[in-house]
Amino acid sequence: MTKLRHAADREAVSRILRVNPVWHDMRTAGDAVNLPDTTLLHAGPAFSHPSKIVRPILNSARVALVFNGVARNFDEAERLILSGAATLEPAQDYDVVTPLAAVVSSKMLLHCVEDDSNPDIKSFAPINGGNGPAPRLGICSKAALSHLTWLHKSFGPALAGACRDGVALLDIAAGSVQEGDDCHGRTPVGSRLLLEKIKPRLQAQTGAQEHISFIEDGPSFFLNLWMAAAKAILLGGRGVSESSLVIAAAGNGRDTGIQIAGLPSQWFTAPASAPHGDLDVDLPRSRALGAIGDSAIVDALGFGAMAIVFSPAQQQNLGHLLPEGGRATGSLLTSAVHPAFASLGLAMGITCRTCVSERRTPIVSLGILDRQGEAGRLGGGIFEQPAILFTKALDALSQSR
């Protein structure tokens, strides 16, 4: 931590290095974070008005309200949202992280991740939807509702049984990076290592083969759990006065934002441009939605695009999309090597002070969604966080003294 000149930043980083995230349970959002039936959680900072909600998140919210039994159909659900009768709030304000356009409702099951030595440090994430009409894609359809129901009525209870004794996550992440994952855009090794841990428990339950096959066919299954783990680790630094450590990072398709340890309840935001990337479908680039998803928390910790030097596959897939000097961004901005990753030399923790002094901002590997909410995922790319986020946060810190 020699690059951290400010004592508060050193203290916050030292605290996150002590967090050991463990997957302990599956609980509904209503139980886990006291979420009302008519409140839904979305990625990124808040929308200024219901009319500003981007279509993919609105689509997922429509499906979520029907799943919850609050609305009889998708049209009624949309009316409830646009009228304000059902409200959307930032997931990370509840210590929940949700990918892309996925929305969390009170009856949805969440992975519950806690620090092994401090149960006050806990975070939550929804179940990864795998392939097909997954919630993160922001598509409203009967198939999306059917898949959501299966995830929570069949698969979710099986996961609850599988994590009963606690599943440590740091060793899975370390093993996955060792074999070429970046723990964000690429997680097949992490998903395989996770399945190896929980497979005996899954095999003892009804529907075992279907549930195991779902994980085997979904190379990104580990991502949601690692998002929750990343959030828990960063929450270890929350509340350290005057610290500029980034503890939240996300986009809602319209705005991107961060939160910092010294001012943990305040979002610093800027307009979200679309990630720089190649589209996999024959649609105009104007269909690309602005940066979206709480998965940026993974890169804010030091993984994903910030750890691209550890992932040859990601270098091949995304290397041409990096800004100038992008391969070195991780080593320039992260603060200290976590003990669990000592053999790799992978460092964690990004502070606003470092970003401003280095004149460099974090980069994030993100999926690109269709802004019209029809085609789902259009491709993947790299999003460079706007510098204004970090200067805004530092200005606010100086004014709070």
Secondary structure, DSSP 8 states (H G I E B T S, - for coil): -TT--SHHHHHHHHHHTT--EEEEEEEEHHHHS---TTEEEESSS--SSGGGS-HHHHHHHHHHHHHHTS-SSHHHHHHHHHHTSSEEEEGGGGTB---TT--B-TTSEEEEEEETTEEEEEEEEE----SSS-GGG---SHHHHHHHHHIIIIIHHHHHHHTTT-EE-HHHHHHHHHTT--SSS--HHHHHHHHHHHHHHHHTSTTHHHHHHHHHT-TTHHHHHHHHHHHHHHHTTTT-TT--BEEEEEEESSEEEEEETTEEEEEEEEE----EEEESSSS-GGGB---EETTHHHHHHT-GGGGGGG-HHHHHHHGGGS-TTGGGHHHHHEEEE-GGGTTTT-EEEEBHHHHHHHT---EEEEEEEBTTSSS-EEEEEEEE--HHHHHHHHHHHHHT-
